[in-house]
Amino acid sequence: MLILQRKAGESLLIGGDIEVSVLSVDAGRVRLAIQAPKSVPILRSELKNAATANQEAAVEGASPLALLDALRHNEQNK
């Protein structure tokens, strides 16, 4: 894992075609702009985790309540 420090207005490049820019840093929140080809999927990690939990629940036949509990647990761990 690479850890970088960037200020508002600075950016970084990933490969030759993905640019991540820091738009602002306010009260512990960072706003990012990501420029990437349309073929590159960009998902927030909590959405990826929810999709994985949903797929696992579908395969296992888990109840909707179990899925809700998994999503709540994910939300609390932020």
C-alpha positions as YAML, in Angstrom:
chain: A
units: angstrom
residues:
- id: 1
  name: MET
  ca: [0.00, 0.00, 0.00]
- id: 2
  name: LEU
  ca: [1.28, 3.43, -0.94]
- id: 3
  name: ILE
  ca: [0.45, 6.30, 1.42]
- id: 4
  name: LEU
  ca: [0.70, 9.85, 0.11]
- id: 5
  name: GLN
  ca: [-0.06, 13.29, 1.44]
- id: 6
  name: ARG
  ca: [-1.78, 15.72, -0.91]
- id: 7
  name: LYS
  ca: [-3.17, 19.20, -0.38]
- id: 8
  name: ALA
  ca: [-6.26, 20.72, -1.96]
- id: 9
  name: GLY
  ca: [-5.55, 21.36, -5.64]
- id: 10
  name: GLU
  ca: [-2.91, 18.62, -5.88]
- id: 11
  name: SER
  ca: [-3.37, 15.33, -7.70]
- id: 12
  name: LEU
  ca: [-1.78, 11.97, -8.38]
- id: 13
  name: LEU
  ca: [-1.68, 9.73, -11.41]
- id: 14
  name: ILE
  ca: [-2.38, 6.01, -11.48]
- id: 15
  name: GLY
  ca: [-0.97, 4.42, -14.58]
- id: 16
  name: GLY
  ca: [-1.21, 6.68, -17.58]
- id: 17
  name: ASP
  ca: [-4.94, 7.31, -17.67]
- id: 18
  name: ILE
  ca: [-6.30, 7.76, -14.13]
- id: 19
  name: GLU
  ca: [-5.96, 11.03, -12.23]
- id: 20
  name: VAL
  ca: [-7.15, 11.58, -8.65]
- id: 21
  name: SER
  ca: [-7.36, 15.22, -7.55]
- id: 22
  name: VAL
  ca: [-7.99, 16.59, -4.07]
- id: 23
  name: LEU
  ca: [-10.71, 19.22, -4.39]
- id: 24
  name: SER
  ca: [-11.00, 20.20, -0.73]
- id: 25
  name: VAL
  ca: [-10.30, 19.14, 2.83]
- id: 26
  name: ASP
  ca: [-12.86, 20.41, 5.35]
- id: 27
  name: ALA
  ca: [-13.60, 19.23, 8.90]
- id: 28
  name: GLY
  ca: [-12.06, 15.82, 8.38]
- id: 29
  name: ARG
  ca: [-13.73, 15.21, 5.02]
- id: 30
  name: VAL
  ca: [-11.85, 14.98, 1.76]
- id: 31
  name: ARG
  ca: [-13.49, 15.66, -1.61]
- id: 32
  name: LEU
  ca: [-11.84, 13.84, -4.48]
- id: 33
  name: ALA
  ca: [-12.26, 14.08, -8.23]
- id: 34
  name: ILE
  ca: [-11.40, 10.96, -10.23]
- id: 35
  name: GLN
  ca: [-10.82, 11.12, -13.95]
- id: 36
  name: ALA
  ca: [-10.65, 7.67, -15.52]
- id: 37
  name: PRO
  ca: [-11.75, 5.89, -18.69]
- id: 38
  name: LYS
  ca: [-15.40, 4.79, -18.70]
- id: 39
  name: SER
  ca: [-14.20, 1.19, -18.80]
- id: 40
  name: VAL
  ca: [-12.70, 1.53, -15.28]
- id: 41
  name: PRO
  ca: [-15.33, 0.87, -12.58]
- id: 42
  name: ILE
  ca: [-15.16, 3.24, -9.59]
- id: 43
  name: LEU
  ca: [-17.08, 2.19, -6.47]
- id: 44
  name: ARG
  ca: [-17.08, 3.34, -2.87]
- id: 45
  name: SER
  ca: [-15.88, 0.45, -0.70]
- id: 46
  name: GLU
  ca: [-19.14, 0.29, 1.28]
- id: 47
  name: LEU
  ca: [-21.08, -0.27, -1.96]
- id: 48
  name: LYS
  ca: [-18.70, -3.05, -2.99]
- id: 49
  name: ASN
  ca: [-19.08, -4.65, 0.46]
- id: 50
  name: ALA
  ca: [-22.89, -4.39, 0.28]
- id: 51
  name: ALA
  ca: [-22.92, -5.97, -3.19]
- id: 52
  name: THR
  ca: [-20.74, -8.83, -1.95]
- id: 53
  name: ALA
  ca: [-22.99, -9.38, 1.09]
- id: 54
  name: ASN
  ca: [-26.04, -9.34, -1.18]
- id: 55
  name: GLN
  ca: [-24.52, -11.93, -3.53]
- id: 56
  name: GLU
  ca: [-23.53, -14.17, -0.61]
- id: 57
  name: ALA
  ca: [-27.02, -13.89, 0.87]
- id: 58
  name: ALA
  ca: [-28.58, -14.85, -2.46]
- id: 59
  name: VAL
  ca: [-26.37, -17.93, -2.79]
- id: 60
  name: GLU
  ca: [-26.88, -19.00, 0.82]
- id: 61
  name: GLY
  ca: [-30.57, -18.17, 0.86]
- id: 62
  name: ALA
  ca: [-30.08, -15.85, 3.85]
- id: 63
  name: SER
  ca: [-33.06, -13.96, 5.16]
- id: 64
  name: PRO
  ca: [-33.49, -10.25, 4.41]
- id: 65
  name: LEU
  ca: [-32.97, -9.55, 8.12]
- id: 66
  name: ALA
  ca: [-29.55, -11.19, 8.05]
- id: 67
  name: LEU
  ca: [-28.61, -9.03, 5.07]
- id: 68
  name: LEU
  ca: [-29.79, -5.89, 6.89]
- id: 69
  name: ASP
  ca: [-27.71, -6.87, 9.92]
- id: 70
  name: ALA
  ca: [-24.63, -7.24, 7.69]
- id: 71
  name: LEU
  ca: [-25.22, -3.81, 6.16]
- id: 72
  name: ARG
  ca: [-25.71, -2.21, 9.59]
- id: 73
  name: HIS
  ca: [-22.51, -3.82, 10.83]
- id: 74
  name: ASN
  ca: [-20.65, -2.41, 7.80]
- id: 75
  name: GLU
  ca: [-22.08, 1.07, 8.47]
- id: 76
  name: GLN
  ca: [-21.00, 0.97, 12.13]
- id: 77
  name: ASN
  ca: [-17.42, 0.03, 11.24]
- id: 78
  name: LYS
  ca: [-16.82, 3.22, 9.24]
...
